[in-house]
Amino acid sequence: MIMTNGVHGLSLSPVSPTLSLSPIDLTKCSESELGLFLSQRMELVWHGEFDRLFAQYYPHAWYLVPTFYPPSDRWRVFKDSAKVRFSCQECGHGWTSMKGRVIFWFHLNYTTNSGYVMFKLYGQQCQKCKNGSYEHAMWYPEEVVKVIGNVYNRVGQIFYGFVRPPLRIDRRQGKPRNQHNADLCQACKEGLCKEEWSFS
């Protein structure tokens, strides 16, 4: 479900495992399934894949919410990486990074039967301009499918009794011309680039 406003005042409670649910194995997704997303806007890819997977957590309704700021410490955290592309809006310089970073914060409110996954996509500065502004990452559809599947499995492990669900750490193939530059990386500046993926 698409939601654009912030979420406040949610309470945490434990939930018993749901026996009818099971983790997904994204390594078995076909190229044709991923290819269906290529002609759609990336916003629809994020929300479409999220809705497709998280609908399985019915009767809980889950919402995907973009954010610039982390919620309170009561929320669970999942950090993931992907291959992404950047293009400088000032000079037109383009580059690829194998360390595109996304952070998810998730929370289930049992009073309202509503779950929320807030996420932030981290940017990088242009190596040529170095003007202090971070460019937004352009995500490949299959990388979006991967990270949404990973956070779905992590939510399932925390709230629905999944036992060691698979987490994909592979990336779209590619050979970036330069090494990752921590000085130009927003996630590195905020101390979030050390691990490839992690959760708490």
C-alpha positions in Angstrom: 0.0 0.0 0.0 1.3 3.5 -0.8 1.6 5.9 2.0 3.5 9.2 1.9 3.0 10.8 5.3 5.1 10.1 8.4 4.0 7.7 11.1 4.0 8.6 14.8 2.9 7.1 18.1 3.0 3.4 17.1 3.3 0.8 19.8 5.2 -2.5 19.6 3.8 -5.9 20.8 4.9 -9.5 20.2 3.0 -11.7 17.7 2.7 -15.4 17.5 4.1 -17.2 14.4 1.7 -17.7 11.5 2.0 -21.2 10.2 0.4 -20.5 6.8 3.2 -18.2 5.8 6.6 -19.1 4.5 9.7 -17.2 3.3 10.3 -16.6 -0.4 13.4 -17.7 -2.3 14.1 -14.8 -4.8 16.9 -16.8 -6.5 14.1 -18.7 -8.2 12.5 -15.6 -9.8 12.6 -15.8 -13.6 14.1 -13.1 -15.9 10.7 -12.7 -17.5 9.1 -11.9 -14.1 11.7 -9.2 -13.5 11.4 -7.9 -17.0 7.8 -7.0 -16.5 8.9 -4.1 -14.4 11.2 -2.6 -17.0 8.6 -0.4 -18.7 7.2 1.0 -15.4 8.2 3.9 -13.3 10.5 3.0 -10.5 8.1 4.2 -7.8 5.6 1.6 -9.1 8.3 -1.0 -8.9 9.0 -0.3 -5.3 5.3 -0.1 -4.2 4.2 -2.8 -6.6 6.6 -5.4 -5.3 6.1 -4.4 -1.7 2.3 -4.7 -2.1 2.6 -8.1 -3.9 4.7 -9.6 -1.1 3.3 -7.9 2.0 -0.3 -8.6 1.1 0.5 -12.2 2.3 0.7 -10.8 5.9 -3.1 -10.3 5.9 -5.0 -9.4 8.1 -2.2 -7.0 8.9 -2.0 -4.1 6.4 1.5 -3.1 5.6 2.5 0.3 4.2 5.7 1.4 2.5 6.7 5.0 3.5 9.7 6.9 2.1 11.5 9.1 4.7 14.5 11.4 5.1 14.8 10.8 8.9 14.9 7.7 11.0 12.0 7.0 13.3 12.3 6.3 17.0 14.7 3.7 18.4 11.7 1.3 19.0 11.6 0.4 15.3 13.5 -2.6 13.9 16.2 -1.8 11.3 17.3 -3.6 8.2 20.2 -2.4 6.0 20.8 -3.6 2.5 23.0 -2.8 -0.5 22.5 -3.0 -4.3 24.1 -2.0 -7.6 22.8 1.4 -8.6 23.4 4.2 -11.1 24.0 7.9 -10.5 23.9 10.9 -12.9 25.0 14.4 -11.8 22.3 16.9 -12.4 24.9 19.7 -12.7 27.5 18.3 -15.1 25.9 15.2 -16.5 28.6 12.8 -15.3 27.3 9.3 -14.7 28.7 6.5 -12.6 27.8 3.1 -11.2 28.1 2.0 -7.6 28.0 -1.5 -6.2 27.3 0.1 -2.8 23.9 1.7 -3.3 22.5 1.8 0.2 18.9 1.5 1.5 17.9 1.5 5.2 14.5 0.0 6.2 12.8 0.7 9.6 9.8 -1.5 10.3 7.1 -1.7 13.0 3.9 -3.5 13.5 1.0 -1.9 15.4 -1.3 -4.6 16.8 -4.0 -2.1 17.9 -4.7 -1.1 14.3 -3.4 -4.2 12.6 -1.1 -2.0 10.6 2.5 -2.4 9.8 4.9 0.2 8.4 8.1 -0.1 6.5 9.9 3.3 6.3 12.9 3.5 4.0 15.7 5.9 3.0 17.7 5.7 -0.2 21.2 7.1 0.2 23.0 9.2 -2.4 26.5 10.0 -3.6 28.3 13.1 -4.6 29.7 13.6 -8.1 33.4 13.0 -8.3 33.9 15.8 -10.8 31.8 18.5 -9.2 32.2 17.7 -5.5 29.7 20.4 -4.8 28.5 18.9 -1.5 25.1 17.8 -2.8 24.1 14.1 -3.0 22.7 12.8 -6.3 19.7 10.4 -6.0 20.4 6.8 -7.0 18.7 5.2 -10.0 17.8 1.7 -9.0 17.6 -1.3 -11.4 14.3 -3.1 -11.2 15.8 -6.5 -10.2 17.8 -4.8 -7.4 14.5 -3.3 -6.0 12.9 -6.8 -6.2 15.9 -8.2 -4.3 15.9 -5.7 -1.4 12.1 -5.7 -1.0 12.2 -9.5 -0.9 14.9 -9.3 1.8 13.0 -6.9 4.0 9.9 -9.0 3.5 11.8 -12.1 4.8 13.2 -10.1 7.7 9.8 -8.9 8.8 8.6 -12.5 8.5 11.4 -13.6 10.7 10.6 -11.0 13.4 6.8 -11.0 13.4 5.6 -14.1 11.7 7.9 -17.0 12.8 10.0 -17.4 9.7 13.0 -19.6 10.6 16.3 -18.4 9.0 14.7 -17.1 5.8 17.0 -16.6 2.8 18.6 -13.2 2.3 20.0 -12.4 -1.1 23.4 -10.6 -1.1 24.1 -11.0 -4.8 24.1 -7.9 -7.1 23.5 -7.2 -10.8 26.7 -7.8 -12.7 29.0 -4.9 -13.4 32.5 -3.6 -13.2 32.6 0.0 -11.8 35.6 1.9 -13.1 36.6 3.3 -9.7 36.8 2.1 -6.1 34.1 3.2 -3.7 34.9 6.7 -2.4 33.8 7.0 1.2 34.3 10.8 1.1 31.5 11.1 -1.5 29.1 8.6 -0.1 26.2 9.8 2.0 25.8 6.5 3.8 29.5 6.4 4.7 29.2 9.9 6.1 26.5 8.7 8.4 28.4 5.6 9.3 26.2 3.1 7.5 28.4 1.7 4.8 30.6 -0.7 6.9 28.5 -3.9 6.6 27.1 -5.2 3.3 23.7 -5.8 5.0 22.7 -6.0 8.6 19.6 -6.0 10.8 18.6 -5.3 14.4 
